[in-house]
Amino acid sequence: MNSILLFISGPEIMVVMLIVVMVFGADKIPEIARGLGKGMRQVKDATNDIKREIKESSEKQGIDTDITKDIKKEIGEVKDNLDDLTGPIKRQI
């Protein structure tokens, strides 16, 4: 949801809300919001179920799916190396 709102600014959100109020009326907005909330919750639950199923099946097959730890470790090492290289340069400036 945050990535969707990333490209929408405050005034644009206000215009959209004004249009929603004009089209549906103020009394229908809570119903629409509840429906959207339930829909988003169902999508999130379905996504979590799919992730869990993939993880369980990969564990049964002996496949390592936790690759993010290795990537984070490598990124941390690169950052440390860069800090070691740029440390003296930053101090001189």
C-alpha positions, 0 to 999 in steps of 0.5 A, spaced: 500 500 500 505 504 501 508 503 494 502 506 491 501 512 495 508 513 494 507 517 487 501 521 490 501 527 493 497 531 499 493 535 494 492 529 489 489 525 495 484 531 497 482 531 489 480 524 489 477 524 496 472 530 494 471 526 487 469 520 492 464 524 496 461 527 490 460 520 487 458 516 492 456 521 498 458 521 505 454 516 508 457 510 503 464 512 505 465 508 511 462 502 507 467 503 502 473 503 506 470 497 510 470 493 504 477 495 501 480 494 508 477 487 508 479 486 501 486 488 502 486 483 509 484 477 504 490 479 499 495 479 505 492 473 508 492 469 501 499 472 500 502 470 507 499 463 506 502 462 499 509 464 502 508 459 508 506 453 503 512 455 498 517 455 504 514 449 507 514 445 500 522 448 499 524 445 506 521 438 505 525 438 498 531 441 502 532 447 498 534 453 502 530 459 501 533 464 506 537 467 501 536 474 504 541 473 510 546 472 505 545 478 501 544 482 507 551 479 510 554 481 503 552 488 503 554 489 510 561 487 509 561 491 502 559 497 507 564 496 512 569 496 506 567 502 504 567 505 510 574 503 511 576 506 505 573 512 505 574 513 513 581 517 512 578 521 506 572 524 510 577 526 516 581 530 512 575 534 508 
